[in-house]
Amino acid sequence: MNARKNLLDELICSRHSVRAYLDKPVPRSCLTEVLDVAARAPSGSNMQPWKVYVLQGELKRILVQKVCALHDELFLNPQKAQLYKPHYAYYPKEWVSPFLERRRENGWGLYSLLGIERGEKEKMHQQHRKNFEFFGAPVGLFFTAHRSLEGGALIDYGMFLQNLMLAAKGRGLGTCPQAAWNSFSEVIMSHIGASEHEKLICGMSLGWPDNAQLINSFGTPRLSADAFTTWLDDETIDG
Ligand SMILES: Cc1cc2nc3c(=O)[nH]c(=O)nc-3n(C[C@H](O)[C@H](O)[C@H](O)COP(=O)(O)O)c2cc1C
């Protein structure tokens, strides 16, 4: 029992977002296993809202080319960004404390590890652009849900995605969930052949981590349980 607990805790705590990958394919059987494990996630009324699109090879290459070109165009003409809308708001319209500080800490932490300084907009653009290359991963995933589904489906989806990332990690694979793609939802939906009844939830890079790359050493902090938990009784205090 303890060994099982330790294994699961180790898997959860060692997972991190992987942003550089080896140029090595992932067998279809391995992907199928990971998706089957992910689908054991619980969901309200067992509605299983997930729908997954797997991109590899030529189809992935064409989408990467298309979206990178768009991303570059928007860098030069930021006013055109309003033409590209996500299917739902992942991030808040207005960032308030403490989320704003955490977001900044995360972004600047990553950039400073890479030697990118404030004001170096071209370098930041190039780094952000790597999202749209799936960070060099051999597999790109897109997740959609039926447009009729509400916020509950997003809770269910989160569990599915975490399962997927842990099942992948357990097989030595790395992942990076990506909301970055959401700005280009319409372009993606038509490329992957999704129907008008679906909305894009997010994308994800998946593949074998390239641990020689500095970016994969990026670690992120977490608050401890006591910082975000209100104990309403003292009956469970140890001892
Ligand atoms: C739904 C979701 C979307 C995310 N989108 C992006 C993204 O577009 N690009 C990126 O580099 N990281 C993205 N991340 C990764 C987060 O930045 C990362 O999970 C967080 O900083 C904690 O780091 P860790 O995953 O290494 O533990 C996303 C994470 C989640 C859960």
The ligand as a MOL file (V3000), in Angstrom:
LIG
                    3D

  0  0  0     0  0            999 V3000
M  V30 BEGIN CTAB
M  V30 COUNTS 31 33 0 0 0
M  V30 BEGIN ATOM
M  V30 1 C -4.7170 24.2520 -19.2050 0
M  V30 2 C -3.2750 24.7000 -19.2100 0
M  V30 3 C -2.8130 25.4950 -20.2400 0
M  V30 4 C -1.4590 25.8340 -20.3060 0
M  V30 5 N -1.0050 26.5640 -21.3760 0
M  V30 6 C 0.3210 26.7270 -21.5510 0
M  V30 7 C 0.8140 27.2840 -22.7590 0
M  V30 8 O 0.0650 27.6660 -23.6510 0
M  V30 9 N 2.1560 27.3650 -22.9250 0
M  V30 10 C 3.0340 26.9330 -21.9610 0
M  V30 11 O 4.2510 27.0290 -22.1760 0
M  V30 12 N 2.5880 26.3990 -20.7990 0
M  V30 13 C 1.2700 26.2670 -20.5840 0
M  V30 14 N 0.7880 25.6840 -19.4380 0
M  V30 15 C 1.7350 25.1800 -18.4390 0
M  V30 16 C 1.7570 26.0260 -17.1680 0
M  V30 17 O 2.5180 27.1780 -17.3780 0
M  V30 18 C 2.3700 25.1380 -16.0670 0
M  V30 19 O 1.5180 24.0440 -15.8350 0
M  V30 20 C 2.5630 25.8710 -14.7390 0
M  V30 21 O 3.4630 26.9290 -14.8750 0
M  V30 22 C 3.0850 24.9010 -13.6660 0
M  V30 23 O 4.2760 24.2930 -14.1060 0
M  V30 24 P 4.4290 22.7300 -14.2780 0
M  V30 25 O 3.4060 22.2580 -15.2620 0
M  V30 26 O 5.8290 22.5720 -14.8150 0
M  V30 27 O 4.2270 22.0760 -12.9460 0
M  V30 28 C -0.5640 25.4000 -19.2950 0
M  V30 29 C -1.0670 24.6340 -18.2260 0
M  V30 30 C -2.3960 24.2940 -18.1810 0
M  V30 31 C -2.8910 23.4310 -17.0500 0
M  V30 END ATOM
M  V30 BEGIN BOND
M  V30 1 1 1 2
M  V30 2 1 2 3
M  V30 3 2 2 30
M  V30 4 2 3 4
M  V30 5 1 4 5
M  V30 6 1 4 28
M  V30 7 2 5 6
M  V30 8 1 6 7
M  V30 9 1 6 13
M  V30 10 2 7 8
M  V30 11 1 7 9
M  V30 12 1 9 10
M  V30 13 2 10 11
M  V30 14 1 10 12
M  V30 15 2 12 13
M  V30 16 1 13 14
M  V30 17 1 14 15
M  V30 18 1 14 28
M  V30 19 1 15 16
M  V30 20 1 16 17
M  V30 21 1 16 18
M  V30 22 1 18 19
M  V30 23 1 18 20
M  V30 24 1 20 21
M  V30 25 1 20 22
M  V30 26 1 22 23
M  V30 27 1 23 24
M  V30 28 2 24 25
M  V30 29 1 24 26
M  V30 30 1 24 27
M  V30 31 2 28 29
M  V30 32 1 29 30
M  V30 33 1 30 31
M  V30 END BOND
M  V30 END CTAB
M  END
